[in-house]
Amino acid sequence: MPNPIKNAAAIERDRSALFSAMLQALSAVPADAGAYGFLNALCQSILDNNSTLKWAWYAFQAPGKPLRPYHELGIQHHPDILENPQDPCYQVLSSNTAMTYSLDNPDCPKWLLPLRKQLSEIILVPFGIEGQKALGVVGSSESGYFEQVGTAFFSAFAYMGDMIMSLQQHARRDPLTGLYNRMELDDRLEQALHTADQHQRLLAVAMLDLDNFKEINEKLGRLAGDQILVEFSQLIQKLKFRHSASSPVSVSGDMMQ
């Protein structure tokens, strides 16, 4: 879907719309909503502010699992993107560099082919912290759109996502054990439920409890109880649990009584 080169005024309007989208996403999210709340609001705001953009989503990479769009807005495609070093998604995750990809590319992966009638190109932007790689994707119906407005605007969204994820990591980890707390677990479960429902799959949640932990605190003191919690958390983390967006290991506030 070729599109004539826009004049300077039109390009400036598009850039202003992107800037407004970022500000709206920041202002629309409650302070305790965390990274998911910001990213969800950002995807919505990007599409609301520019009619050229038709598709927005993000995904977190988990070892051995395909990429699956989370909070997919606009076009509803729901692809399962299998790991392939030639796929643009995995090229971006590997290089940690944003990429604009034309759907007219003769090597276009199969999962993108059904979108050719609705989109001309997509931009893929990597983000994430502490080993958690993530990817944001936005699709345009106009060829050359991302080159004209500049990829820096979309990179700025990724930087904001990194910053909020970093702040969330500190706020949503138990300071004693380093495991996720209940606030983070709630968000992860919400995401996992959404993904399970979207792909018609089952979801399992396992709960572990320390017997007589309250008595240990009362009889031996909180320092002894804290030491048990630390050793227990270290044992859990040695059991090769897969730490991913769909399988978090967390410590409940009830355990701290």
N, C-alpha and C positions, 0 to 999 in steps of 0.2 A: 504494500500500500504506500506508494511513494507520496511524499508530501513536499511542496515547494518550500524553499528556504524562507523562514519567517523574517519579517523586518525587526529592527532593533526594539521597537516598542512592544511587539508581541512577545519577543523573547524575555523582555524585562517583566512583562505581566506574568509569564510562566514562572520566572524566578521568584517573584513576589508571592505567588500562590504557594510555592514550595516553602518559602520562609514562614508564611502564615500557617501552613500545615504543621510545622514544627512547634510554633508557639501555641497553637491550639491544643496539640497533643500534650504539651507540658502543663498547660493550665487546666486541662480537662481531667487530669488524673489525680486522685486523692494521694496524699503523702504516703499512705501505707499500701498503695496498690502495687508497688514494685515494678520490676522490669516488664512483666507480662502486661500489666495494665497500661504502661507507657507504649509498648510496642503495638498493642491492640488499638489504642487510640491513634497512634501514628498511621497505621495502615488505613484506618477509616478516614482520617483527616486528609491524607494524601489524595485519596480518590474523591473526597467531597470538594476539594479545592481546585481540581483540574479535570476537565472532561476528557482530556487526551489520555489520561491514565485509567486503565480498565481493570487492572489486576494487581493485588498486593497481598503478600503473605511473608511469613518467616518460618524457619525450621531450625531445630537444634540437632546437631550430628551426634549419633549414638553408635558405638562400635558394633559392627556386624548387622546394623539395621538400615533399611532404606530411608532416605529423607522423605518426610511427609509434611506438607504445608500445615502450619498451625494458624488458626484465625484467618483463613483464606477469604478475602473480600473481593467484590466485583465478580469476575468470571468464576464460576464454580467448576473446577476441573478435578481436584483431589488426586493428583498423581502420586504413585509410589516410585521414587527416583532411586534406582539401584546404583550401588557404588560402581563407578567406572571412571578411570583416570582421564578419559577423553570427554566426559560429560562436563559441560560448562559449570555446573554447580560444584563438582568436586575439584575442578581446576581452580576455582575461586577459593574454596576452602583450603586447598593445598598451598596456593601461592599467597593467600591472605591479601589479595589485590582485587579491587572491584573490576567488573567486566561488563561491557555492553555487548549483547549478543543478538544478532539479526536472525529472525525466524526464516529468512530466505536462504540461510546458510545450507549448502548441499549436504553437510554432515549433521544437520539438525537432529537431535535425539528424538526417538519415537514418542516420548512423553510430551514433547512440545508440538508435534505435528498437528494435532487436532485444533490448535489455537491459531493456526495461520490465517484463518478467515477473520479473526477478531483482533489479532495483535501483529505488529510489524517487528517489534524488538522488545527485549527485556533488559533490565539492569540488575546485576547480581552483586550484592554488597556483603562482604564478610564482617562479622563482629564476634564478640565473646571474650571471656576472661577465664583465667585459672584452668586452662585445658578444656573448657567448654566452648567448642566451636559452634557458631551459628551463622545463618545466612538469611539475608533479606532480599526479596525479589519484587520488582515492580514492572508491570507491562504497559507499553504504550501502543496506541493504535496508529501513531505517526512515525514514519521512518525518519531517523536523524534527530528525534526529539532530545534524547539524552546528550548528544554531542552539542546541540545548540544551547541548552540550558546549563550544561556543565555537570560533570559527575560529582563535583565538590559538594553540591547541595545534598546529595544522597550519602556521601561519605560522612557529612556532618551528622546525619541521622544515626549512622552507625556509632560515631563517637559518643553521642548522647546515650545510646543504648548501652555502650560499654560502661559509661560513667554510672548510670543508674544500676546496672548489674553489679558493679563494684560496691556501691553503697549498700545495695541489697544484701550482698554476701556478708558484709559486716553486721548488718542489722538482723539477719535471718539465720545466723549460726549461734549455737550455744557456746558461750565463751569458755566454758570449762572443757568440753569434749571436742569442740570443733564440728560436731554434727549439726545438720539442719534442725531448726526448731519448728514448732507447730505452725507458725505463720508461713514458712516456706513449704512445709508439707501440704498445707491446704491448697496453695497455688499449684504445686506439682500434681496433686490429685485432680484438681479441676482440669488441668491440661490433659492428664492421662484419660480422664473420663470422656473429655471431648474427642480425643483421638480414637478411643475404643468405640464410641458411639458412631463416629464418622466412618470407621472402617469395619463396623459390625464385628468387633472382637471382644473377647472376655478380658476382664481386668481383675487381678488378685492383689490383695493387701495383706501383708503378714505383720502381726503384732507380737513383740517380745516383752516380757515383764520380769522384773527382778523380785523374787519372793522375799517377803519380810524386810524390804528395804527401809521402810519407815522405822522398824525396830532397830535396825543398824544405826540409823541417825540418832535415835533417842538414847541408845545404850552406849554406843562407842563415839558418838559425836559426829558433827558434819564433816570434819576433815577426813574421817574414815570413810564416810559415805561418798564424799567427793572422789577419793582415791579409787573406790570400787567402780564408780561411774566412768572414770578415765580408763581404767583397765578393761572394763566391759566394752567401752566404745572402741578401744584399740583392737580387741578381739573380733568385734563385728567387722571392722574394716579389713582384717586379715583374711576373712572368709571369702574373698573374691566376689563380693556383691558387685554388680554392674552399676556404677554411678552414672545415671543418665537422667534426662528430663522425665522419663516415664518410670524410673525405679529409684527414688530417693531413699536414703537411710537417714532417719531423723530421730531426735530425742524428744520425748513428750515432756511438757512442763510438769505433769503429774509425777514424773520420776524424781523431780527435784524437791519433793516434800521432805 
